[in-house]
């Protein structure tokens, strides 16, 4: 069970990376239908197959690299869903041996909903709310899998955990702050606003006079949301809010990590605080690099992956502090 959960964690991380890569290569509609691609469950690999695909979807020219990126993501996501189903079946079978049942059941429901979000991403033509929800769903699946792995790992803070548990509320709030920042990043990406500002630390020109919060967090009606439908001022506002969120997140997580490091007596907590600061520093560098180098795909994908790593460290910290003796 524990080994299978560990494999699923690795698989979930791969799915997040592939999802980010598909989004950044504009492959979200690389396959205009779901769950297949141009009417088939496999990629078009013959001229006849491609010709048939074009006949069925004349408004969506077949682009092999985009279809490949999207279908590889779907294959891995489907594999993850199957593994989570197996985990749930095993948890039901071994429930009398102390294996958690509620969390695997929640994971199964979550991954099914995540599959529905994947379908709506295509059928609703990249509706930003759905795209952002799909991103958050992927992070949620990964976090819950990691939490299940921790629950299957019998450990506690050496010397007792009662005193340190009082710090748990700060880590829970840190998870909330990080999740909000991830959501802001997802909204910025879903609306193609990642390059709305090309200067640091905030934006170029009289950006403060052009802020449009109502428009930035609205969903205009459109037949297709590919490449975004908001105007520049609205995208600029999204981008600035994401940057401000990054500053707030960095300040709070740094304050929490330093305070917890000073108060902790257990080496495990101290190591987690150090790891948190290192990952936070890498994430800031990647965020700045996205602006300076105009969103290189490799850097942008790593920005997503490191955000996931940051969330997992926070989950570990919170779980460890609340771990019962």
Secondary structure as UniProt FT lines:
FT   HELIX           2..24
FT   TURN            25..26
FT   TURN            28..29
FT   TURN            38..39
FT   HELIX           47..56
FT   TURN            58..59
FT   HELIX           64..93
FT   HELIX           95..97
FT   HELIX           102..123
FT   TURN            124..125
FT   HELIX           128..151
FT   TURN            158..159
FT   TURN            162..163
FT   HELIX           164..167
FT   HELIX           168..190
FT   TURN            191..192
FT   TURN            194..195
FT   HELIX           207..209
FT   HELIX           213..216
FT   TURN            226..227
FT   HELIX           232..263
FT   HELIX           267..292
FT   TURN            293..294
FT   HELIX           297..322
//
